[in-house]
Amino acid sequence: MQKQNILLFAGIALVASLDFFVKFLARKFLVPAQTVEIFPFLKLEFTQNSNLAFGIPFPRSLIILLSIFAIIFLGNLFVKNVKKESKIGVVAFALLLGGAFGNLTERIFFGKVTDFISLSIIPNFNLADAALTIGITLLIIFHRRIFKKI
């Protein structure tokens, strides 16, 4: 197995494990309808979401199927189209796949995703959501350094 793939799997495991752990802590220690202020713009607030991003209603089974499809698609995209020397590509895909696995795992076991990070300007989110957002942002900004020319 190539070094790039080993780093990818390690990154996925790290992101998904960290996401699982902080969601466990949120479920254990945060009380629904209670807000813990960290900074004036950042609060911890326990919510659960059984829908798509931003609460868009969608059947659970289809969300799980779409998540599995997205993971397979991203894995295939990484293997076939990412430059071997692209470290930023490994980081971006580890964030994307780790975040996808984190939310998929929780949907399978709990039927919903735990959200606990509250910024007043957007709906509550979790570490997996942040990882997905950062991974997508890295792909957009650094796409020429990440992908082979097609």
MOBELKA-V202546 format. One record per residue. N is the residue number from 1. RES is the residue in one small letter. SS is DSSP state (H for helix, E for strand, L for the rest). PSI is psi in whole degrees, -180 to 180 (none if undefined). BURIAL is b if it has 9 or more other ideal C-beta (glycine too) atoms within 8 Angstrom, else e. Layout:
# MOBELKA-V202546
n: [N & N]
res: [RES & RES]
ss: [SS & SS]
psi: [PSI & PSI]
burial: [BURIAL & BURIAL]
This chain:
# MOBELKA-V202546
n: [1 & 2 & 3 & 4 & 5 & 6 & 7 & 8 & 9 & 10 & 11 & 12 & 13 & 14 & 15 & 16 & 17 & 18 & 19 & 20 & 21 & 22 & 23 & 24 & 25 & 26 & 27 & 28 & 29 & 30 & 31 & 32 & 33 & 34 & 35 & 36 & 37 & 38 & 39 & 40 & 41 & 42 & 43 & 44 & 45 & 46 & 47 & 48 & 49 & 50 & 51 & 52 & 53 & 54 & 55 & 56 & 57 & 58 & 59 & 60 & 61 & 62 & 63 & 64 & 65 & 66 & 67 & 68 & 69 & 70 & 71 & 72 & 73 & 74 & 75 & 76 & 77 & 78 & 79 & 80 & 81 & 82 & 83 & 84 & 85 & 86 & 87 & 88 & 89 & 90 & 91 & 92 & 93 & 94 & 95 & 96 & 97 & 98 & 99 & 100 & 101 & 102 & 103 & 104 & 105 & 106 & 107 & 108 & 109 & 110 & 111 & 112 & 113 & 114 & 115 & 116 & 117 & 118 & 119 & 120 & 121 & 122 & 123 & 124 & 125 & 126 & 127 & 128 & 129 & 130 & 131 & 132 & 133 & 134 & 135 & 136 & 137 & 138 & 139 & 140 & 141 & 142 & 143 & 144 & 145 & 146 & 147 & 148 & 149 & 150]
res: [m & q & k & q & n & i & l & l & f & a & g & i & a & l & v & a & s & l & d & f & f & v & k & f & l & a & r & k & f & l & v & p & a & q & t & v & e & i & f & p & f & l & k & l & e & f & t & q & n & s & n & l & a & f & g & i & p & f & p & r & s & l & i & i & l & l & s & i & f & a & i & i & f & l & g & n & l & f & v & k & n & v & k & k & e & s & k & i & g & v & v & a & f & a & l & l & l & g & g & a & f & g & n & l & t & e & r & i & f & f & g & k & v & t & d & f & i & s & l & s & i & i & p & n & f & n & l & a & d & a & a & l & t & i & g & i & t & l & l & i & i & f & h & r & r & i & f & k & k & i]
ss: [L & L & H & H & H & H & H & H & H & H & H & H & H & H & H & H & H & H & H & H & H & H & H & H & H & H & H & H & H & L & L & L & L & L & E & E & E & E & E & L & L & E & E & E & E & E & E & E & E & L & L & L & H & H & H & L & L & L & L & H & H & H & H & H & H & H & H & H & H & H & H & H & H & H & H & H & H & H & H & H & H & E & L & L & L & L & H & H & H & H & H & H & H & H & H & H & H & H & H & H & H & H & H & H & H & H & H & H & H & H & L & L & E & E & E & E & E & E & E & L & L & L & L & L & E & L & H & H & H & H & H & H & H & H & H & H & H & H & H & H & H & L & H & H & H & H & E & L & L & L]
psi: [138 & 153 & -39 & -42 & -38 & -44 & -38 & -50 & -39 & -42 & -43 & -48 & -41 & -49 & -48 & -41 & -44 & -42 & -47 & -43 & -47 & -30 & -38 & -47 & -41 & -45 & -34 & -41 & -18 & 138 & 133 & 144 & 7 & 137 & 134 & 114 & 125 & -51 & 166 & -29 & -8 & 123 & 157 & 127 & 114 & 123 & 162 & 144 & 118 & 3 & -171 & -174 & 143 & 21 & 16 & 121 & 137 & 142 & 138 & -45 & -36 & -35 & -45 & -44 & -45 & -38 & -44 & -44 & -44 & -42 & -45 & -45 & -48 & -41 & -44 & -43 & -43 & -51 & -41 & -25 & -4 & 135 & 139 & -33 & 4 & 99 & -37 & -30 & -42 & -45 & -47 & -47 & -31 & -41 & -46 & -51 & -38 & -42 & -42 & -45 & -40 & -50 & -37 & -45 & -45 & -38 & -40 & -47 & -32 & -11 & -4 & 168 & 136 & 124 & 141 & -9 & 126 & 115 & 128 & -17 & -12 & 161 & 157 & 150 & -178 & -178 & -39 & -42 & -42 & -42 & -43 & -46 & -45 & -42 & -46 & -43 & -43 & -41 & -40 & -49 & -42 & 23 & -35 & -28 & -16 & -48 & 145 & 155 & 132 & none]
burial: [e & e & e & b & b & b & b & b & e & b & b & b & b & b & b & b & e & b & b & b & e & b & b & e & e & b & b & e & e & b & e & e & e & e & e & e & e & e & e & e & e & b & b & b & b & b & b & b & b & e & e & e & e & e & e & e & e & e & e & b & e & e & b & b & e & e & b & b & e & b & b & e & e & b & b & e & b & b & e & e & e & b & b & e & e & b & e & b & b & b & b & b & b & b & b & b & b & b & b & b & b & b & b & b & b & b & b & e & e & b & e & b & b & b & b & b & b & b & e & e & e & e & e & b & e & b & b & b & b & b & b & b & e & b & b & b & e & b & b & e & e & b & e & e & e & b & b & e & e & e]
